[in-house]
Amino acid sequence: MGKQAGVKVHPLDVHDVDCRYCTEGGCCGKRRIAIPSDLYSRLLTIKEALEEKEKTRIPMCKVINLFADVLCPALGKIPRRPLKIKQFEEMISRDIMYKARYSLGRLMDTPDPRLSWVFIELGLRDWFIAIHRLMNAQPRLDSVEYVENFLEKLNIRNKYEFAWVIRNLLNDPDAVEVVRMGQTRYAMDIVEFKLLQARECKFKWGEVIPASNHLPTLLIILWRYYQECIANE
């Protein structure tokens, strides 16, 4: 994946704050809340300064509540790995390894641009959440913001037009061959995508793209392929 499409993940190093000292709803409506360590260290500096000024101990939950309008929408969304090994394995397979082939396979059958975008958006959001759960990491933005940033970095202003272009590209027999394991149209049977005009236009990503690639990577490759090899025909 190129630098523009990179997702920064941070180790899930957190402090567990006891919010029971703040009796009215705790902090952010919770009895306990996990605060990422880098944020906790900054809040601790504020806490110590307030304690020095007030000459009394101040619970950390009260410091959190001072900034509740900013902090609460973001806190408490730390992704957790499934507790059971089987569930963890299924999450990796479904939402990371096979997400691209499922999302793009369903995309090919969509009847209009709006529904096309729905499959892309849900696929990207699921992938974003799953990759953080896999690494047991704390995201620094939510999945909606990630999708918005993804489009912005590709300079895409019309998400529906983008989705419809990808959908039509995958259905164009002169541009892409969708290789499947069997003769069915089941999305999970997709093995790879052959970019039929890649050699002629010297496309840097190559002529064959495995369907096991991450969904953001595949979308970027297909979009660049369309721009460089198809749109300017």
N, C-alpha and C positions, 0 to 999 in steps of 0.2 A: 504494500500500500504506500502511496506517495506521501510526502510530508503534509500536504494539504488535507489529506483524509485521516491523518493520524488521530488516535484517541489517547489522551493522556490519562493513565490510571495511577492511583496512588495507593500504597499499602494501607490496609484498613487498620490503622493505628489510632485508637480512640480512647477517650476517657469516659467512663460511665458515671454520670452525675445523678446523685440522689436528689430528687425534686420534692421529697416529702416535707422539707423545711418550708416550702412555699405552699401553704395549706390550700389556698384558693386555686384549685385546678393544676397545682404543680407548675411545671414549666412546659409550655407548648401543649398543655392538656395531658401530660404524661407524668407518671410517678418517677420514672427513671428515663434518662435520655443519653444517647451516645454522642459525644462531641469529638470531631476529628482533632487530632493532637495539635496541628498547627493553629487551628482556630482556638482551641482550649488555652494555649499559651498566651494568646493575645487577650482573651477574656480574663485570664488570671492576672495579667498586668493591670487591667482596669479594676479588677476586684481588689488588688493590693493597694492601688491608689485611693480607692473609695474608703477602704478600711483605715488607711492612714489619715484621711480627712475626717472621717466620722469617729475615729478612735474606738471602733467596735468591730467585731467579726461580722462579715456579711456572707450569707450562703451563696454559693455559685449560682443556684437557681434564680436568685433575685437579679444577679447580673445578666443572666440569659433573658429574663423577662424585661429588662430595660430595653433590650433590642428585639423584642418578640416579633414586631412587624417585619423585621428583616430576616431573623434567624429561623423562626418557626416554620415558614413555608419550605425551608431547605433541610431542616433537621428531621430525624426520624425516618429518612428515606434510604438508610444504609442497606444495600442489598445483602441478603443472607443466603449462604449456600443451603441447598436442601439437606435435611438431616439424614436421610437414607441414601446409601450408596447408589441404589437403583435409580432414585429420583435425580441424583446428581448426574449420573450417566445419561439419563434421558434428556435432561436439560442441555447438556453439552451437545448431544446429537441433534436434537430438535431445533434449538435456538441459536446454535453457533455453526456446527459443521454442515448441517443440511438446510440451514435457513435460506441460503441463496437459491438453491435448486427449487425449493418449495415456493418461495415468493415469486420467482421469475416464471416458474411453471404456471402458477395461478394467474400471474400478470398476462400471460399470453392469451388467456381465454376471456379476458375482461371485455365488455361491450362498449365502454365509453371512458373518456379521460379521467373523470372523477373517481370511478371505481378503480381504475388503474393506479391512481395516486394512493388510494387507500391501502392497496396491497404493498406498495413500496414503503409508505410511511410506517405501517405496522411492522413490516419486516425490519426496517432500520431501528425502530424503537426496541423491538424484542432483542435484536442483536446487541444493541448498546447495553441494555440491562443485563443480558446474559454474560457478556464479556467481563463485566465488573463482578458479577457473582462468581464466575469462574476463578478470577484472580483474588477474590475476597477483598475487593478494593472499594474505596469511597469515591463515587463520581463527584466532580466539581461543577456539574450542571445536570439538569434533568434530561430525559430522553427527548422531550419536545424541543428543547434548546439545541440538543445535538443535531436533530434533523434540520432545524433552521440554519445552523452553522454549516452543515453539509451542503445544503443548497447554495448558501452564500459563497462558499469557497469555490464552488464550481461555476459561479456567476450565473446561476439559474434564477430568473425572475418569475417565471410562470411554471409552478410545480406540476400543473395538470398537463401542460404541453410537454414537459420533460418526461413524465410518465408515459404519455401516449407515444412519444418518439421511441422510447425503449420497447414498448409493447409492439409497435409496428416493425421495429428493427428485428426483433426475435421471430416475427412471423414472415419476414421477407426471405424467400428461398434463394434469392440472389445475393443476399448479404450475410446471413447467418444460417448455419446448419446446427440444429439442436440435436445432439447425439444422445440416444437413450439406450438403456440396457435391453429393453424388450420392445415389442411393437405397440404397447399401450401408450396413452398420453398421460399416464400418472406422473405427477410432478416429481416424485421422489426417484423416478427412474432416470432422470437426466444425469448424464455422466460428464459431458463437456460441451462447450460451444466452439464451433469452428467458424472463424471469421474469414469468410470466403474471399474478401478483397484486401485482406491484410498484406499479403505479399506484394501485390501490385502497387499499393500505396506506401509500402515500406513502414508499416505500422510497428512502432517500437515494442508493443506488448506481445507481439507474436501472433501466430495464426490459430492456435488452439488454447482455450482458456478452461481449465478444470472447473467443474461446477462445485467443487468442494471449497473454492475460495470464499472468503468472507463476503457477505452481501455488499457492504460499501465498496470493497475493491472491485467486484464484478460490475457494479453500476458505473463506477468511474471509468473502467476499461470500455464498457459498451458505449458510454457517452462520448468518450474521446474517439473511439472507432467511428461512430456516427459523424462526428464533426470533421475528422480528418480524411475519412475514406468514402463516406456515403453522401453527406450533405452537399459537397462541392462537385459532385459528378456533373 
